[in-house]
Amino acid sequence: MSRRDEILDAAGELFSRRGFHATSMRDLARAVNLQGGSLYAHIDSKEELLFELVNRAADEFLYNAEAIPAHISPKERLERLIRGHLEVIVRELDYATVFFHEWKFLNPELQSRIKARRDDYETHFRKTIEAGVKEGQFQVEDVRLATLFVLSALNWTYHWYRPHGKLTLESLSKHYCTLVFKTLGAC
């Protein structure tokens, strides 16, 4: 692991636990056993770290969504989207926490870049639900609202999920799919 990756991992853990503003560069340097000034040999700013963490999480979410074959049924596609989303949260809990909670502390230009990526990701869910409605697999009056509902439920998982808790990724995904499909009136 490179020194930069060590710094990113430490920043992910500190930002997710304490928050972006409550984490000082001194805290970060201490976490990776560097002098404060030495940290700047590896990074330009704390905001640069925040953007990279948020962007990496966005990469993970988008990669999973884009890897789902287009030819499968909307219901199966949505099941894979749900599983992929939860997988990223479970595997990258610190990064996901920073993605969902701390991105708003980026400057407006960087925020707009993240919002565009978030919107691209949301489109995968919306188009899948829309296709499911057209094919009669889902019974939904407002596709956009249904999409936001599903993503909101999935996104909130980072607040309560614990890696060593009793829910495995498999059982978590199964429960979420059951709840989401009931909500969407899946046939």
Secondary structure as UniProt FT lines:
FT   HELIX           3..18
FT   TURN            20..22
FT   HELIX           25..31
FT   TURN            32..33
FT   HELIX           36..39
FT   TURN            40..42
FT   HELIX           46..66
FT   TURN            70..71
FT   HELIX           74..91
FT   HELIX           93..101
FT   HELIX           103..105
FT   HELIX           108..134
FT   TURN            135..136
FT   HELIX           143..155
FT   HELIX           157..160
FT   TURN            163..164
FT   HELIX           169..183
FT   TURN            184..185
//
